[in-house]
């Protein structure tokens, strides 16, 4: 999936739950950042053209490579590849924990690290819908995958399906509770298409 697809789906799924809270803007910003963070493993130096790509490359060199190298040694297999270590719940917990500690040290609202974690986990779930899937429970070799190819027109339609309840809510056609319910129903329908091996 592309960055924009992860960002739109994560924003849409979390918006009804965070709307109206004191931490709304920070929570949504870090949830969206978390939604693209697992792809730190595919950012290459030749692709550095945007500020986000530059930040991701720096994170890859400073954090991702050293941490994933340790896990590669511990597990006796290469987990530095795309959809390897970065696409696991363990990585989500480690990187969110680091963010939590940084926020605590800086005296900022450390609860926002939870929304980074949610965005991160949603990215992993979203990638499970593709044929290559992910192994989110590393070190277990349980692959979860779906049938939606990365070039499928569905990957253009699905983000907007999740965005629709947010738009309807913003234009007062849905209550926030109905928007939440509609998002969860759509997520459940898509989840029925997953396979585990």
Secondary structure, DSSP 4 states (H G I P E B T S, - for coil): --HHHHHHHHHHHHHHHHTTSTTHHHHHHHHHHHHHHGGGGG--GGG--SHHHHHHHHHIIIIIHHHHHHHHHHHTS---STTSGGGSHHHHHHHHHHHHHHHHHHTS-TTHHHHHHHHHHHHHHHHTTSTT-B-TTTTS---EE-S--TT-THHHHHHHHHHHHHHHHHTTSS-HHHHHHHHHHHHHHHHTT-EE-
